[in-house]
Amino acid sequence: MRQQAHKLGMRIHDFPSAYSSQACSCGNIDPNSRRNQQFQCTVCQHTEHADIHAGNNLLFLFEQARDVLTQDGFLSINGFGEYVSTVKCRLQYRFIQDYYRKTSGSHIQGGTLVIDQPVSLGGNNPCPLGQGT
């Protein structure tokens, strides 16, 4: 798929898509905002096709995070010029996954870490974005 996309002048970037179709630019995240193929924010009433809205959200998040994640070694650029997650990223994800599983009995559902109960980190984030490891 990457080779075919590259031939067409397109790039594919690996980026987590959780909640992208439920989040609005006003900051509201609500599963009720997406009804079938329509997105309508339950707070500001912004309306758009749900898939287009999710794609725009992912593009915005990618553009905001890519420089920090690349600098910290969590993303690298492959031979096609695409940003892809690194081994460091996958190892850090496993570390965070294990940390929360041990402290709160969390679990993975559909590729997303679900925390079963509120967790107090005591002000210590195990992996603050932009801080490296």
PyMOL CGO cylinders between C-alpha atoms (Angstrom):
from pymol import cmd
from pymol.cgo import CYLINDER

trace = [
    CYLINDER, 0.00, 0.00, 0.00, 2.83, 2.41, 0.83, 0.3, 1, 1, 1, 1, 1, 1,
    CYLINDER, 2.83, 2.41, 0.83, 4.52, 1.73, -2.52, 0.3, 1, 1, 1, 1, 1, 1,
    CYLINDER, 4.52, 1.73, -2.52, 1.30, 2.32, -4.44, 0.3, 1, 1, 1, 1, 1, 1,
    CYLINDER, 1.30, 2.32, -4.44, 0.59, 5.50, -2.50, 0.3, 1, 1, 1, 1, 1, 1,
    CYLINDER, 0.59, 5.50, -2.50, 4.15, 6.69, -3.17, 0.3, 1, 1, 1, 1, 1, 1,
    CYLINDER, 4.15, 6.69, -3.17, 3.70, 6.10, -6.92, 0.3, 1, 1, 1, 1, 1, 1,
    CYLINDER, 3.70, 6.10, -6.92, 0.63, 8.35, -6.77, 0.3, 1, 1, 1, 1, 1, 1,
    CYLINDER, 0.63, 8.35, -6.77, 2.55, 11.05, -4.91, 0.3, 1, 1, 1, 1, 1, 1,
    CYLINDER, 2.55, 11.05, -4.91, 0.82, 10.28, -1.62, 0.3, 1, 1, 1, 1, 1, 1,
    CYLINDER, 0.82, 10.28, -1.62, 2.29, 9.59, 1.81, 0.3, 1, 1, 1, 1, 1, 1,
    CYLINDER, 2.29, 9.59, 1.81, 0.97, 7.45, 4.64, 0.3, 1, 1, 1, 1, 1, 1,
    CYLINDER, 0.97, 7.45, 4.64, 1.76, 8.42, 8.23, 0.3, 1, 1, 1, 1, 1, 1,
    CYLINDER, 1.76, 8.42, 8.23, 1.25, 6.21, 11.29, 0.3, 1, 1, 1, 1, 1, 1,
    CYLINDER, 1.25, 6.21, 11.29, -0.65, 8.18, 13.93, 0.3, 1, 1, 1, 1, 1, 1,
    CYLINDER, -0.65, 8.18, 13.93, -3.11, 7.08, 16.64, 0.3, 1, 1, 1, 1, 1, 1,
    CYLINDER, -3.11, 7.08, 16.64, -6.72, 7.75, 15.64, 0.3, 1, 1, 1, 1, 1, 1,
    CYLINDER, -6.72, 7.75, 15.64, -8.46, 7.38, 19.01, 0.3, 1, 1, 1, 1, 1, 1,
    CYLINDER, -8.46, 7.38, 19.01, -11.32, 9.86, 19.48, 0.3, 1, 1, 1, 1, 1, 1,
    CYLINDER, -11.32, 9.86, 19.48, -10.55, 11.70, 16.22, 0.3, 1, 1, 1, 1, 1, 1,
    CYLINDER, -10.55, 11.70, 16.22, -14.16, 11.50, 15.08, 0.3, 1, 1, 1, 1, 1, 1,
    CYLINDER, -14.16, 11.50, 15.08, -15.52, 12.59, 18.49, 0.3, 1, 1, 1, 1, 1, 1,
    CYLINDER, -15.52, 12.59, 18.49, -13.32, 15.64, 19.16, 0.3, 1, 1, 1, 1, 1, 1,
    CYLINDER, -13.32, 15.64, 19.16, -14.16, 19.19, 18.11, 0.3, 1, 1, 1, 1, 1, 1,
    CYLINDER, -14.16, 19.19, 18.11, -11.81, 22.15, 17.65, 0.3, 1, 1, 1, 1, 1, 1,
    CYLINDER, -11.81, 22.15, 17.65, -13.66, 23.88, 20.52, 0.3, 1, 1, 1, 1, 1, 1,
    CYLINDER, -13.66, 23.88, 20.52, -12.12, 21.23, 22.84, 0.3, 1, 1, 1, 1, 1, 1,
    CYLINDER, -12.12, 21.23, 22.84, -15.24, 19.14, 23.37, 0.3, 1, 1, 1, 1, 1, 1,
    CYLINDER, -15.24, 19.14, 23.37, -14.90, 15.34, 23.09, 0.3, 1, 1, 1, 1, 1, 1,
    CYLINDER, -14.90, 15.34, 23.09, -18.23, 13.57, 23.09, 0.3, 1, 1, 1, 1, 1, 1,
    CYLINDER, -18.23, 13.57, 23.09, -19.24, 10.27, 21.44, 0.3, 1, 1, 1, 1, 1, 1,
    CYLINDER, -19.24, 10.27, 21.44, -22.71, 11.79, 20.95, 0.3, 1, 1, 1, 1, 1, 1,
    CYLINDER, -22.71, 11.79, 20.95, -21.21, 14.33, 18.53, 0.3, 1, 1, 1, 1, 1, 1,
    CYLINDER, -21.21, 14.33, 18.53, -20.86, 11.63, 15.89, 0.3, 1, 1, 1, 1, 1, 1,
    CYLINDER, -20.86, 11.63, 15.89, -24.04, 10.16, 14.52, 0.3, 1, 1, 1, 1, 1, 1,
    CYLINDER, -24.04, 10.16, 14.52, -23.43, 7.77, 11.61, 0.3, 1, 1, 1, 1, 1, 1,
    CYLINDER, -23.43, 7.77, 11.61, -21.59, 9.79, 8.95, 0.3, 1, 1, 1, 1, 1, 1,
    CYLINDER, -21.59, 9.79, 8.95, -22.38, 13.20, 10.44, 0.3, 1, 1, 1, 1, 1, 1,
    CYLINDER, -22.38, 13.20, 10.44, -20.40, 15.11, 13.07, 0.3, 1, 1, 1, 1, 1, 1,
    CYLINDER, -20.40, 15.11, 13.07, -22.20, 17.80, 15.04, 0.3, 1, 1, 1, 1, 1, 1,
    CYLINDER, -22.20, 17.80, 15.04, -20.53, 19.11, 18.18, 0.3, 1, 1, 1, 1, 1, 1,
    CYLINDER, -20.53, 19.11, 18.18, -22.83, 18.93, 21.20, 0.3, 1, 1, 1, 1, 1, 1,
    CYLINDER, -22.83, 18.93, 21.20, -21.34, 22.20, 22.52, 0.3, 1, 1, 1, 1, 1, 1,
    CYLINDER, -21.34, 22.20, 22.52, -20.63, 24.60, 19.62, 0.3, 1, 1, 1, 1, 1, 1,
    CYLINDER, -20.63, 24.60, 19.62, -22.85, 22.86, 17.01, 0.3, 1, 1, 1, 1, 1, 1,
    CYLINDER, -22.85, 22.86, 17.01, -20.07, 22.73, 14.38, 0.3, 1, 1, 1, 1, 1, 1,
    CYLINDER, -20.07, 22.73, 14.38, -21.29, 20.35, 11.64, 0.3, 1, 1, 1, 1, 1, 1,
    CYLINDER, -21.29, 20.35, 11.64, -19.25, 18.39, 9.09, 0.3, 1, 1, 1, 1, 1, 1,
    CYLINDER, -19.25, 18.39, 9.09, -19.06, 14.96, 7.45, 0.3, 1, 1, 1, 1, 1, 1,
    CYLINDER, -19.06, 14.96, 7.45, -17.66, 12.72, 10.20, 0.3, 1, 1, 1, 1, 1, 1,
    CYLINDER, -17.66, 12.72, 10.20, -14.84, 11.15, 8.15, 0.3, 1, 1, 1, 1, 1, 1,
    CYLINDER, -14.84, 11.15, 8.15, -13.64, 14.51, 6.84, 0.3, 1, 1, 1, 1, 1, 1,
    CYLINDER, -13.64, 14.51, 6.84, -13.79, 15.92, 10.36, 0.3, 1, 1, 1, 1, 1, 1,
    CYLINDER, -13.79, 15.92, 10.36, -11.77, 12.99, 11.76, 0.3, 1, 1, 1, 1, 1, 1,
    CYLINDER, -11.77, 12.99, 11.76, -9.18, 13.34, 8.98, 0.3, 1, 1, 1, 1, 1, 1,
    CYLINDER, -9.18, 13.34, 8.98, -8.77, 17.05, 9.67, 0.3, 1, 1, 1, 1, 1, 1,
    CYLINDER, -8.77, 17.05, 9.67, -8.37, 16.33, 13.40, 0.3, 1, 1, 1, 1, 1, 1,
    CYLINDER, -8.37, 16.33, 13.40, -5.67, 13.73, 12.70, 0.3, 1, 1, 1, 1, 1, 1,
    CYLINDER, -5.67, 13.73, 12.70, -3.84, 16.09, 10.35, 0.3, 1, 1, 1, 1, 1, 1,
    CYLINDER, -3.84, 16.09, 10.35, -3.91, 18.87, 12.97, 0.3, 1, 1, 1, 1, 1, 1,
    CYLINDER, -3.91, 18.87, 12.97, -2.66, 16.54, 15.73, 0.3, 1, 1, 1, 1, 1, 1,
    CYLINDER, -2.66, 16.54, 15.73, 0.04, 15.12, 13.47, 0.3, 1, 1, 1, 1, 1, 1,
    CYLINDER, 0.04, 15.12, 13.47, 1.31, 18.57, 12.50, 0.3, 1, 1, 1, 1, 1, 1,
    CYLINDER, 1.31, 18.57, 12.50, 1.36, 19.69, 16.14, 0.3, 1, 1, 1, 1, 1, 1,
    CYLINDER, 1.36, 19.69, 16.14, 3.14, 16.60, 17.47, 0.3, 1, 1, 1, 1, 1, 1,
    CYLINDER, 3.14, 16.60, 17.47, 5.49, 15.47, 14.70, 0.3, 1, 1, 1, 1, 1, 1,
    CYLINDER, 5.49, 15.47, 14.70, 8.39, 17.83, 15.42, 0.3, 1, 1, 1, 1, 1, 1,
    CYLINDER, 8.39, 17.83, 15.42, 8.48, 17.05, 19.13, 0.3, 1, 1, 1, 1, 1, 1,
    CYLINDER, 8.48, 17.05, 19.13, 8.06, 13.32, 18.57, 0.3, 1, 1, 1, 1, 1, 1,
    CYLINDER, 8.06, 13.32, 18.57, 10.77, 13.27, 15.89, 0.3, 1, 1, 1, 1, 1, 1,
    CYLINDER, 10.77, 13.27, 15.89, 13.17, 15.27, 18.06, 0.3, 1, 1, 1, 1, 1, 1,
    CYLINDER, 13.17, 15.27, 18.06, 12.61, 12.87, 20.96, 0.3, 1, 1, 1, 1, 1, 1,
    CYLINDER, 12.61, 12.87, 20.96, 13.13, 9.81, 18.75, 0.3, 1, 1, 1, 1, 1, 1,
    CYLINDER, 13.13, 9.81, 18.75, 9.54, 8.51, 18.76, 0.3, 1, 1, 1, 1, 1, 1,
    CYLINDER, 9.54, 8.51, 18.76, 9.04, 9.13, 15.02, 0.3, 1, 1, 1, 1, 1, 1,
    CYLINDER, 9.04, 9.13, 15.02, 11.44, 8.68, 12.16, 0.3, 1, 1, 1, 1, 1, 1,
    CYLINDER, 11.44, 8.68, 12.16, 11.21, 9.32, 8.44, 0.3, 1, 1, 1, 1, 1, 1,
    CYLINDER, 11.21, 9.32, 8.44, 11.26, 6.22, 6.23, 0.3, 1, 1, 1, 1, 1, 1,
    CYLINDER, 11.26, 6.22, 6.23, 12.49, 5.88, 2.63, 0.3, 1, 1, 1, 1, 1, 1,
    CYLINDER, 12.49, 5.88, 2.63, 9.20, 7.26, 1.29, 0.3, 1, 1, 1, 1, 1, 1,
    CYLINDER, 9.20, 7.26, 1.29, 9.42, 10.42, 3.41, 0.3, 1, 1, 1, 1, 1, 1,
    CYLINDER, 9.42, 10.42, 3.41, 6.70, 9.20, 5.79, 0.3, 1, 1, 1, 1, 1, 1,
    CYLINDER, 6.70, 9.20, 5.79, 6.77, 9.59, 9.55, 0.3, 1, 1, 1, 1, 1, 1,
    CYLINDER, 6.77, 9.59, 9.55, 6.60, 6.19, 11.26, 0.3, 1, 1, 1, 1, 1, 1,
    CYLINDER, 6.60, 6.19, 11.26, 6.78, 5.10, 14.90, 0.3, 1, 1, 1, 1, 1, 1,
    CYLINDER, 6.78, 5.10, 14.90, 10.16, 3.87, 16.09, 0.3, 1, 1, 1, 1, 1, 1,
    CYLINDER, 10.16, 3.87, 16.09, 11.21, 0.98, 18.32, 0.3, 1, 1, 1, 1, 1, 1,
    CYLINDER, 11.21, 0.98, 18.32, 11.69, 3.57, 21.07, 0.3, 1, 1, 1, 1, 1, 1,
    CYLINDER, 11.69, 3.57, 21.07, 8.04, 4.59, 20.67, 0.3, 1, 1, 1, 1, 1, 1,
    CYLINDER, 8.04, 4.59, 20.67, 6.80, 1.02, 20.87, 0.3, 1, 1, 1, 1, 1, 1,
    CYLINDER, 6.80, 1.02, 20.87, 8.99, 0.29, 23.92, 0.3, 1, 1, 1, 1, 1, 1,
    CYLINDER, 8.99, 0.29, 23.92, 7.77, 3.46, 25.66, 0.3, 1, 1, 1, 1, 1, 1,
    CYLINDER, 7.77, 3.46, 25.66, 4.16, 2.48, 24.90, 0.3, 1, 1, 1, 1, 1, 1,
    CYLINDER, 4.16, 2.48, 24.90, 4.76, -0.92, 26.51, 0.3, 1, 1, 1, 1, 1, 1,
    CYLINDER, 4.76, -0.92, 26.51, 6.35, 0.77, 29.54, 0.3, 1, 1, 1, 1, 1, 1,
    CYLINDER, 6.35, 0.77, 29.54, 3.34, 3.07, 29.97, 0.3, 1, 1, 1, 1, 1, 1,
    CYLINDER, 3.34, 3.07, 29.97, 0.95, 0.17, 29.36, 0.3, 1, 1, 1, 1, 1, 1,
    CYLINDER, 0.95, 0.17, 29.36, 2.67, -1.94, 32.06, 0.3, 1, 1, 1, 1, 1, 1,
    CYLINDER, 2.67, -1.94, 32.06, 2.81, 1.03, 34.45, 0.3, 1, 1, 1, 1, 1, 1,
    CYLINDER, 2.81, 1.03, 34.45, -0.93, 1.68, 34.29, 0.3, 1, 1, 1, 1, 1, 1,
    CYLINDER, -0.93, 1.68, 34.29, -1.83, -2.02, 34.29, 0.3, 1, 1, 1, 1, 1, 1,
    CYLINDER, -1.83, -2.02, 34.29, 0.09, -2.48, 37.55, 0.3, 1, 1, 1, 1, 1, 1,
    CYLINDER, 0.09, -2.48, 37.55, -1.28, 0.65, 39.23, 0.3, 1, 1, 1, 1, 1, 1,
    CYLINDER, -1.28, 0.65, 39.23, -4.90, 0.55, 38.13, 0.3, 1, 1, 1, 1, 1, 1,
    CYLINDER, -4.90, 0.55, 38.13, -5.79, -2.74, 36.50, 0.3, 1, 1, 1, 1, 1, 1,
    CYLINDER, -5.79, -2.74, 36.50, -6.21, -1.09, 33.10, 0.3, 1, 1, 1, 1, 1, 1,
    CYLINDER, -6.21, -1.09, 33.10, -6.57, -2.98, 29.86, 0.3, 1, 1, 1, 1, 1, 1,
    CYLINDER, -6.57, -2.98, 29.86, -6.15, -2.56, 26.10, 0.3, 1, 1, 1, 1, 1, 1,
    CYLINDER, -6.15, -2.56, 26.10, -9.29, -2.30, 24.02, 0.3, 1, 1, 1, 1, 1, 1,
    CYLINDER, -9.29, -2.30, 24.02, -9.07, -1.79, 20.26, 0.3, 1, 1, 1, 1, 1, 1,
    CYLINDER, -9.07, -1.79, 20.26, -5.49, -0.55, 20.51, 0.3, 1, 1, 1, 1, 1, 1,
    CYLINDER, -5.49, -0.55, 20.51, -6.39, 2.06, 23.14, 0.3, 1, 1, 1, 1, 1, 1,
    CYLINDER, -6.39, 2.06, 23.14, -5.22, 1.98, 26.76, 0.3, 1, 1, 1, 1, 1, 1,
    CYLINDER, -5.22, 1.98, 26.76, -8.38, 2.04, 28.90, 0.3, 1, 1, 1, 1, 1, 1,
    CYLINDER, -8.38, 2.04, 28.90, -7.88, 3.03, 32.54, 0.3, 1, 1, 1, 1, 1, 1,
    CYLINDER, -7.88, 3.03, 32.54, -10.50, 1.21, 34.62, 0.3, 1, 1, 1, 1, 1, 1,
    CYLINDER, -10.50, 1.21, 34.62, -10.39, 3.58, 37.57, 0.3, 1, 1, 1, 1, 1, 1,
    CYLINDER, -10.39, 3.58, 37.57, -9.01, 7.06, 38.30, 0.3, 1, 1, 1, 1, 1, 1,
    CYLINDER, -9.01, 7.06, 38.30, -5.25, 7.09, 38.68, 0.3, 1, 1, 1, 1, 1, 1,
    CYLINDER, -5.25, 7.09, 38.68, -3.25, 9.57, 40.72, 0.3, 1, 1, 1, 1, 1, 1,
    CYLINDER, -3.25, 9.57, 40.72, 0.30, 9.91, 39.49, 0.3, 1, 1, 1, 1, 1, 1,
    CYLINDER, 0.30, 9.91, 39.49, 1.20, 12.22, 42.36, 0.3, 1, 1, 1, 1, 1, 1,
    CYLINDER, 1.20, 12.22, 42.36, 2.33, 14.81, 39.83, 0.3, 1, 1, 1, 1, 1, 1,
    CYLINDER, 2.33, 14.81, 39.83, 4.73, 12.37, 38.14, 0.3, 1, 1, 1, 1, 1, 1,
    CYLINDER, 4.73, 12.37, 38.14, 3.90, 11.69, 34.51, 0.3, 1, 1, 1, 1, 1, 1,
    CYLINDER, 3.90, 11.69, 34.51, 5.86, 8.57, 33.47, 0.3, 1, 1, 1, 1, 1, 1,
    CYLINDER, 5.86, 8.57, 33.47, 6.44, 10.00, 29.99, 0.3, 1, 1, 1, 1, 1, 1,
    CYLINDER, 6.44, 10.00, 29.99, 5.77, 13.73, 29.56, 0.3, 1, 1, 1, 1, 1, 1,
    CYLINDER, 5.77, 13.73, 29.56, 5.48, 14.65, 25.89, 0.3, 1, 1, 1, 1, 1, 1,
    CYLINDER, 5.48, 14.65, 25.89, 8.57, 16.52, 24.73, 0.3, 1, 1, 1, 1, 1, 1,
    CYLINDER, 8.57, 16.52, 24.73, 10.72, 15.41, 27.66, 0.3, 1, 1, 1, 1, 1, 1,
    CYLINDER, 10.72, 15.41, 27.66, 12.29, 12.30, 26.09, 0.3, 1, 1, 1, 1, 1, 1,
    CYLINDER, 12.29, 12.30, 26.09, 13.14, 9.31, 28.25, 0.3, 1, 1, 1, 1, 1, 1,
]
cmd.load_cgo(trace, "trace")
